[in-house]
Amino acid sequence: MISRLRALWNSVFRGKLLDRDLDEELQAYLELSSAEKIRDGMSPEEAYRDARRDMGGVEQVIQKVRDVSAGAWLDRLVQDLRYGVRTLAKNPTFTVVAMATLALGIGANTAMFSLLDQVVLRLLPVSHPEQLVIVQETGNHYGNSYGPNTISWPMFEDLRDNNQIFSGMFCRFPATVTIGDGDRAAQIPAELVSGSYFPVLGVGTPLGRPIAPDDDAVPDSKPVVVLSYSFWRSYFDGDRTIVGRTIDLNGHAMTVIGVAQPGFDGVELGAPAKVFVPIMMKTEMTPHSDGLKNRPRRLSWVTAYGRLKPGVSPQQAELSLQPLLHGILEMEAQQPEFTRNTTAADRQLFLRNRIKLLPGSDNELRGDMRRPLWLLVALTGAVLLLACANLGNLLLARATAREREFALRLAIGAGRARIVRQLLVESLLLAGGGAILGLALAFLADRILLRVYLPDDAAAAFVVSPIPDVRVLAFVIGVTLVTSLVFGLLPAIRGSRTEISLSLKDRSGALSAGGIFLRRMLVGIQVALSLLLLVGAGLFVRTLRNLQCLGPGFPTDHLLTFSINPSLNGYSDQETKSFYQRLNVNLQAMPGVASVGFSAMPLLKGYAWQNAVLGKDFEGAPIEEQPVLSEIGPDYFATIGIPVVAGRAFTSQDVGPAKYAVINESFARKYFPGRTPIGQRFGLVDEMNPVNPDIEVIGVVPDRKYRDIRETPPAQAYFPYFEGVHFRFMNIYLRTQVDPRQLEDAVLERMRQFDPHVPVVKLQTMDEQIGFSLRTERLVANLSAVFGGLATLIAVIGLYGVMAYVVMRRTREIGIRIALGALQTSVIAMIMREAFVIIGAGLLAGLLLALSLASLVRSQLFGLNPRDPLTFIGSAVVLTLAAGLAGFLPALRASGVDPTTALRHE
Amino acid sequence: MPAPQSDLLQGTLDLLVLKALTLQELHGMGISRRIAQITGRAFDVKPGSLFPALHRMEQAGWLTSFWGESETNRRAKFYKLTKAGKKQLHSESERWERISLAMATALRTT
């Protein structure tokens, strides 16, 4: 074994030396041989000549030895590579076109795949992330909930303390807190974590220490904080003396105890946390709600995670957790909080709730992005396939043109295998070049894509490394190998079948007909794929247009919005109320502002405050049927542009103990059918207390969208904000007289003067906000349009190439036809007929393909059917026109053939 | 009449080379000469087949080579059987005897 390796080493790296040795050895042989012949009586000259003749040439022998030596295949590969590079360099246009096509195909694929990888597939950067699961309770929770992945604090404690299946459990709650004071005040995302968070995740702290179970034992007891690495670098300039210092969070002095390991930004990928605080500090971090100290079981708010013991599958764990959950549910169903507002039927349903374990790296953002991103990966796959078909076509054309070369090589003794290998090496070279270009392209594209796709701060946290990770690299190498095999093999096999005598004899034979069927088929495939991509582009672009045209039902231009939360600065309810009242007056006086609307809940942000209502003849409802509620300031409707169709809106005079509401038409239809809504009364269901329906309806507004642009407006009720008891965050809407973007700086300055301690959050125009909410749709629409256009271009060029080849091959025939009196138009018709056979076959295949795949994208569409006839017909027409033009140019040239030259030519 | 080279099977040449080297180490010319001698001049191995075979067998680990001095006081490369080469010779000779016996039996049958 070792001697073989040494022989390989010698023959590869010491080839020159070996050749010299061999040369000397052969010289010795010659001398010995001729010496022998002299001894036998020959003259010295004769003997030497005879010896040389016996040997048959020193060079030839050396070559033969080289062929058997261990590194021969490597030698030949280098030879093939060198020859391949030379051939490619000799035909730069072909090489550039081929590599560019591939670079686009591979680049688009890689960019999409690495986006998918970064946004959807990547696991958390913790030890053994595959063992982490989110513990979800499915079914109706019968209470208030922060989302489907949350459970109540007592439920978490019960699961943590009684399960046998996890090596550890922790929980977290995302919150927004205000850091610092004065000019540096900012709102930052924080993660409230249980004491087991860092140990169970296995996340360390290069500086200081992590939050430990001790820090999280008694409410309000340990004001400590761990910083994320990137936040430590950006906000504190990487100050190594930070540990032990105190920082100001929501007006509370918190001691920094550590800096988390680089790359770890909390457990929600795409929503990086900047600070980690013990969950026992909840009251300080979220002054407006508790959920911890009085241990309410009907408020679910923490996301619970478990780490599976090694070798335990999520299915096993799920199964073993069900009895535990059932016991807890039985106990909860006895509690007055539960029984107060539920029936026996509700109880039955409630007891059927189950534990479901989700992969620990999942979150809602990812769930939303998964389908669109896979869709785009599929689209780029089609583009790559098309690029392959195009390249196969180019290589076939080249192989045809090179038939003489192959024939010559065959004639002087090259094996057919050698020619196949040569062609494969060439296509591998092309694919390799294309892949390297494509990687560069993908790297650039990904940086742009991530910025489009994620909010600014999240995009910054996604580090796109210039060195792609192993998975992406494996993907690229796989794609490259497959492509080069796919497009290289067909021409290679054809090339090796070249008939020597035929090809060398004369030129007319060289333009053999064999390749043309294959080439037509490849162009047909390209047309089919282009149609598929064009249809996709049409569907997605129209979906985006539908969404954009639809709008929320009120004018979105000249509308500026931001949010603030003075309660995070430690302001009391009374102080906050006064703050808002003074701010309302202050902003109304601002130049360029027409009116000011306050709303506790944001518009079109994808979420809402929902609560069951009850009245004389209706009561509670499951969450999907609960009305959407908000608390608003006096001029809200006027500012947003929603007319009041009956009764009146709130005024600043609506004070005092009376309870009023303005409802929308859906609310009126649903709860007061057939009655005049004004003067009707209802109440909000409350788990803790009995409720009187004592809120009086004073006005009705038309239905408008509230949570997002896609929704059908829900039943809605508004309450006057300044009458409430608790004052927290506020969303402020300014209807401006000028372009709202011009006012942004002035608003920031005015807010700073008004109160420098309260940071302004998410200042943007309504159009920008809606635009961002449609980013997935826009990304899909724009990229699919680009891919569709690209595909069409490639297919059209491919068709042109084939038709030009057809015309060239038939020049003589066309010449004869013209000489015999064929009209120009009939020649054009003849060629066009041939072109349309290809186009028609491609279109038909593409249509069938598109029709069968269309239903897969149904969930990504809005306002149109996945088999929308207009889109299908439109795409087919566009493609036919473009492809028709590509066929027409060679046809035109054919009709201009001069019969005498054509006939003399051959 | 020397047999044309192309009639030499690859295995035959290897076996002859191994056999030629059993008594002593030899250089290329020596091997050629020795093969002619032990086969009664039936085989005249030309350098075009001999040297590729020698290099192949060296890589297979059957032979080792070293530079020495020829009978004409010239620097020449000598080949020597290795242990693996001796084993190969042994098993190849057995195989060859079986084949030739079988061939002879086959040809005798009328």
Interface residues (C-beta under 8 A of the other chain):
Chain A: S3 R4 A7 D21 L22 E24 E25 L26 A28 Y29 E31 L32 S33 A35 E36 D54 M55 G56 Q60 V61 K64 V65 D67 V68 S69 A70
Chain B: H27 G28 M29 G30 R33 K46 P47 G48 F51 P52 A53 H55 R56 E58 Q59 A60 G61 S70 T72 R74 R75 A76 K77
